Amino acid sequence: MNAVVLTAVLSAGNSGIYASTRIIFALVLENKAPKARLSNGGVPRNALYATTLVSMLCFLTSPFESQHVYLWLLNTSGMCGFIA
């Protein structure tokens, strides 16, 4: 059962990273985000790095005091929405 849950979590994470990098790259094409270059395989690296950084910040809620990290992420999200 643990293998099934692990496979589902990895699949969801993989599809989330793929979708978010493509969305960020689409914003680049519309001049709504900083320029990005594609790798030889067609991967927008800057978008991948930004997505990975945000994902790692979300996983920081586990080892640290989750309430403080969660509130920090929530406030950051709210401020981004306010600015937009």
N, C-alpha and C positions, 0 to 999 in steps of 0.2 A: 504494500500500500504506500509506503514511503517513496518508492521509486516512481509511482504514478503521480504523487503530489509533486515531487521534485521535477519530473518531466513537464508537468503542467506549468509550474512556476517558471522554469527556464524558457519554455515556449512563449509564455506571456511576456516575459522580459525581452526576449529576442524580437518579438513582433512590435513591442513598444519602442525599442531602440530604432528599429528599421523605420517605423512610421514617423517618429519624431525627427530623425535625421532628414528624411525626405521632405517633411513639412518645413523645416528650417531652410533646406536648400531651395524650396519653392519660394520662400520669402526672399532669399538672396536673388533669385531670378527676377523678382518683382521690385528689386531695389528697396526692400523694407528691412534688410538685415545687412551686416557687413559682408564684404566679398568673401567667397570661399572657393577653394580649388578642389577639383576631383582628383582622387588617386588614379592609378592606372586601371584599377578594377571598377572605377565609377563610384567610389565611396566619398561623400563630402566629409573630409576629415575634421574640419573645425566644428561642424555640426555634431559629428560623432563624439568629439572630445567634450563639447558642452553638455550633450545628453548624458554622457558617462559621469561627468562631474555632478550633475543634478541627481542622478541615480545614486551615486555614492553618498551624497548628503542625506538622501532619504534613508539609506541603510544605516546612517549614524544614529538613528533613533534607537537601535537595539542595544549597543554596548554602553552608551552614555545615558544620562538621565533623559528619558524619552520625552518628558513633558517640556523640557527646555528646548530641545532640538525641534520638536514638533511646533512649538509656539514660534520659534525663529523662522521655520519654513513657512508657517501660516502667515506671519507678518510680512515676510518677503513677498509671498504670493499676493497678498492684499495690496502691498505698495506697488507692485508691478501693474496690477489691475487699475489702481488709482491713477498711476502715471499714464497708462494707455488710454 
